[in-house]
Structure formats: structure tokens, C-alpha cells
Amino acid sequence: MPIYAYKCESCGHAKDVLQKISDAPLTECPACGQASFSKQLTAAGFQLKGSGWYATDFRGGSAGAGGTAATATAAAETASASSDAAPAPAAGCGGSCACH
């Protein structure tokens, strides 16, 4: 079950609540009783680690998982040579990111 962060707009009370995805959002603040308790947008609390994940695959041209950085760089150079309108990929991005 996911943990949702809530905050009251009236009194500023904040609380993390363990809820099912199908549960209705809470609206009543447990501290002041006002109907201004709402979910907050928060970042995910995990990081993917290990070989094969993006965080370790494309680090500055070093051959990560099975030489994928060199392969991606070669593919990006080929793609940029065939299209004059596309900008050159940044070091290590491989041209498969959202900026290209």
C-alpha cells in the first residue's frame, strides 16, 4: 500500500497516511477538524541501483553494462550525421533522451 502525504491548508498540520489506492482521499484534518486536508505531491522514495539501470549505464563514456555506452554513442553519432537539424548529443547521453 502506498503512503500519501497530507497537509491541512488551515492549520498547516502534516501527516503521512498509509492508504489503498482505491481508498477515497481524506478531507478532514485530524488536528483542527476543518475540511481542508489535502494530498501533497511528493517525490518517489526509492532509487534503482545495480547493473542494467539508467543510473549506471551511461556514465561519461565508460563501458557500463556490456559496453552499452559505446554502442549508444556510436548510434547517436550515426543519427546526428544523417540529420543536420538534430543537435549533437551531450557527452554520455546517447541521443535517446528527451532533449534530442
VEXLUM-966148 format. One record per residue (C-alpha): residue number from 1; residue in one letter; x, y, z. Coordinates in Angstrom, 1 decimal, padded with zeros to 4 digits, m for minus. Layout:
N
<pos=NUM, code=a, xx=X, yy=Y, zz=Z> .
...
***
This chain:
100
<pos=1, code=m, xx=000.0, yy=000.0, zz=000.0> .
<pos=2, code=p, xx=001.3, yy=003.5, zz=m000.8> .
<pos=3, code=i, xx=002.0, yy=006.2, zz=001.7> .
<pos=4, code=y, xx=000.4, yy=009.5, zz=000.9> .
<pos=5, code=a, xx=001.5, yy=012.9, zz=002.4> .
<pos=6, code=y, xx=m001.4, yy=015.1, zz=003.5> .
<pos=7, code=k, xx=m001.3, yy=018.7, zz=004.7> .
<pos=8, code=c, xx=m004.0, yy=021.0, zz=006.2> .
<pos=9, code=e, xx=m004.4, yy=024.3, zz=004.4> .
<pos=10, code=s, xx=m006.0, yy=025.9, zz=007.5> .
<pos=11, code=c, xx=m003.6, yy=024.9, zz=010.4> .
<pos=12, code=g, xx=m000.6, yy=023.5, zz=008.5> .
<pos=13, code=h, xx=m000.8, yy=020.1, zz=010.1> .
<pos=14, code=a, xx=001.1, yy=017.5, zz=008.1> .
<pos=15, code=k, xx=000.7, yy=013.7, zz=008.2> .
<pos=16, code=d, xx=001.7, yy=010.6, zz=006.2> .
<pos=17, code=v, xx=m001.1, yy=008.1, zz=005.8> .
<pos=18, code=l, xx=m000.9, yy=004.5, zz=004.6> .
<pos=19, code=q, xx=m003.9, yy=004.0, zz=002.3> .
<pos=20, code=k, xx=m005.0, yy=001.7, zz=m000.5> .
<pos=21, code=i, xx=m005.0, yy=003.2, zz=m004.0> .
<pos=22, code=s, xx=m008.8, yy=002.7, zz=m004.2> .
<pos=23, code=d, xx=m009.5, yy=004.5, zz=m000.8> .
<pos=24, code=a, xx=m011.1, yy=007.9, zz=m001.0> .
<pos=25, code=p, xx=m008.8, yy=010.8, zz=m000.2> .
<pos=26, code=l, xx=m009.0, yy=012.2, zz=003.3> .
<pos=27, code=t, xx=m010.6, yy=015.7, zz=003.6> .
<pos=28, code=e, xx=m011.0, yy=016.3, zz=007.4> .
<pos=29, code=c, xx=m007.9, yy=017.5, zz=009.3> .
<pos=30, code=p, xx=m007.3, yy=015.3, zz=012.4> .
<pos=31, code=a, xx=m005.8, yy=018.4, zz=014.3> .
<pos=32, code=c, xx=m008.3, yy=021.2, zz=013.6> .
<pos=33, code=g, xx=m011.3, yy=019.4, zz=012.2> .
<pos=34, code=q, xx=m011.5, yy=021.6, zz=009.1> .
<pos=35, code=a, xx=m012.3, yy=020.2, zz=005.7> .
<pos=36, code=s, xx=m009.1, yy=021.5, zz=004.2> .
<pos=37, code=f, xx=m006.9, yy=018.4, zz=004.4> .
<pos=38, code=s, xx=m005.4, yy=017.5, zz=001.0> .
<pos=39, code=k, xx=m002.9, yy=015.2, zz=m000.6> .
<pos=40, code=q, xx=000.6, yy=016.7, zz=m001.4> .
<pos=41, code=l, xx=002.6, yy=015.9, zz=m004.4> .
<pos=42, code=t, xx=005.8, yy=014.2, zz=m003.3> .
<pos=43, code=a, xx=008.8, yy=012.6, zz=m005.0> .
<pos=44, code=a, xx=009.2, yy=008.8, zz=m005.1> .
<pos=45, code=g, xx=011.2, yy=007.4, zz=m002.2> .
<pos=46, code=f, xx=013.3, yy=004.8, zz=m004.0> .
<pos=47, code=q, xx=016.3, yy=004.7, zz=m006.3> .
<pos=48, code=l, xx=017.1, yy=002.0, zz=m008.9> .
<pos=49, code=k, xx=020.6, yy=000.6, zz=m008.4> .
<pos=50, code=g, xx=022.6, yy=m002.2, zz=m010.0> .
<pos=51, code=s, xx=023.8, yy=m003.1, zz=m013.4> .
<pos=52, code=g, xx=021.3, yy=m002.5, zz=m016.2> .
<pos=53, code=w, xx=019.6, yy=000.6, zz=m014.8> .
<pos=54, code=y, xx=019.9, yy=004.1, zz=m016.3> .
<pos=55, code=a, xx=021.9, yy=005.5, zz=m013.4> .
<pos=56, code=t, xx=024.8, yy=003.1, zz=m014.1> .
<pos=57, code=d, xx=024.6, yy=002.6, zz=m017.9> .
<pos=58, code=f, xx=025.7, yy=006.0, zz=m019.4> .
<pos=59, code=r, xx=028.4, yy=007.5, zz=m017.1> .
<pos=60, code=g, xx=030.7, yy=009.7, zz=m019.1> .
<pos=61, code=g, xx=031.7, yy=007.2, zz=m021.9> .
<pos=62, code=s, xx=032.8, yy=004.3, zz=m019.6> .
<pos=63, code=a, xx=031.6, yy=000.9, zz=m020.9> .
<pos=64, code=g, xx=028.9, yy=000.1, zz=m018.3> .
<pos=65, code=a, xx=026.7, yy=m003.0, zz=m018.7> .
<pos=66, code=g, xx=028.3, yy=m004.8, zz=m021.6> .
<pos=67, code=g, xx=029.6, yy=m001.7, zz=m023.5> .
<pos=68, code=t, xx=026.2, yy=000.0, zz=m023.9> .
<pos=69, code=a, xx=027.7, yy=003.4, zz=m023.5> .
<pos=70, code=a, xx=030.0, yy=003.0, zz=m026.5> .
<pos=71, code=t, xx=027.2, yy=001.4, zz=m028.6> .
<pos=72, code=a, xx=024.8, yy=004.2, zz=m027.7> .
<pos=73, code=t, xx=027.4, yy=006.9, zz=m028.6> .
<pos=74, code=a, xx=028.1, yy=005.3, zz=m032.0> .
<pos=75, code=a, xx=024.4, yy=005.1, zz=m032.7> .
<pos=76, code=a, xx=024.0, yy=008.8, zz=m031.7> .
<pos=77, code=e, xx=026.8, yy=009.9, zz=m034.0> .
<pos=78, code=t, xx=025.3, yy=008.0, zz=m036.9> .
<pos=79, code=a, xx=021.9, yy=009.6, zz=m036.2> .
<pos=80, code=s, xx=023.3, yy=013.1, zz=m036.0> .
<pos=81, code=a, xx=025.3, yy=012.7, zz=m039.2> .
<pos=82, code=s, xx=022.2, yy=011.7, zz=m041.1> .
<pos=83, code=s, xx=020.2, yy=014.7, zz=m039.8> .
<pos=84, code=d, xx=021.6, yy=018.3, zz=m039.9> .
<pos=85, code=a, xx=018.7, yy=019.7, zz=m038.0> .
<pos=86, code=a, xx=019.2, yy=017.5, zz=m034.9> .
<pos=87, code=p, xx=021.6, yy=018.9, zz=m032.2> .
<pos=88, code=a, xx=024.6, yy=016.8, zz=m031.3> .
<pos=89, code=p, xx=024.0, yy=014.6, zz=m028.2> .
<pos=90, code=a, xx=025.6, yy=015.7, zz=m024.9> .
<pos=91, code=a, xx=028.5, yy=013.6, zz=m023.6> .
<pos=92, code=g, xx=027.2, yy=010.3, zz=m022.5> .
<pos=93, code=c, xx=023.5, yy=010.9, zz=m023.2> .
<pos=94, code=g, xx=023.5, yy=008.7, zz=m026.3> .
<pos=95, code=g, xx=020.8, yy=010.7, zz=m028.1> .
<pos=96, code=s, xx=018.0, yy=008.7, zz=m026.6> .
<pos=97, code=c, xx=017.0, yy=011.3, zz=m024.0> .
<pos=98, code=a, xx=014.1, yy=013.8, zz=m024.2> .
<pos=99, code=c, xx=016.5, yy=016.7, zz=m025.3> .
<pos=100, code=h, xx=017.0, yy=015.2, zz=m028.8> .
***
